């Protein structure tokens, strides 16, 4: 009987270990599960970039995504976010929705609306970026993005109202969400 109990405990521990490893490559945000489908080392930023998509989406054709980026060479997340804000203001197709910086915590959050085209369809892309220091060195960036496809003016109006209604809530969720650890492998 003792051997069976020990065997069951050992199996339970092994099960928990493997379940935790699988979950490390999934992200839950706003009641959606995102799966790690792209990971690469960025030569430009000298850090890893992970991108998560819903199960049926892929990097080349997606509707929602979560990005987790680690840039060890970036020392000032707020300055980096301010530079991104200035760059956004120079682009005609991008609209800044909101920028918030918390200098005491050295964190910033930025929300934008961009316009694009995919497979001949026009879309708005709602992006929210959270910038914060990495616990050891550099900066972490957490990105949430969703594409809204449209073909009529009524759809544009509906999308605008939806984004206006959910933007602050999504920003708040991103602010309080811990940034998952970066997966340092190419996928």
QUIPE-V906859 format. One line per field, one symbol per residue. phi: phi as a letter, one per 30 degrees, with the letter a starting at -180 (. if undefined). burial: I if it has 16 or more other C-alpha atoms within 10 Angstrom, else O. A space follows every 50 residues. Layout:
BEGIN
phi->???
burial->???
END
This chain:
BEGIN
phi->.dddddddddddddedddddddddcbbcbhiccccdbbbadcddchacbc bcbeeccbedabcbabcbbcbdddcbedddddddddddddcdcccdcabb bcddchbbbbbbbbcabbhicdbccccbcccaddecajbcbcbcbbccdb bbdddddddedddedcedddddddddddddddccadc
burial->OOOOOOOOOOOOOOOOOOOOOOOOIIIOOOOOOIIIIIIIIOOOOOIIII IIIIOOIIOOOOIIIIIIIIIIOIOOIIIOIIOOIOOIOOOOOIIOIOOO IOOOOOIIIIIIIIIOOOOOOIIIIIIIIIIIIIOOOIIIIIIIIIIIII OOOOOIOOIOOOIOOOIOOIIOOIIOOOIOOIIOOOO
END
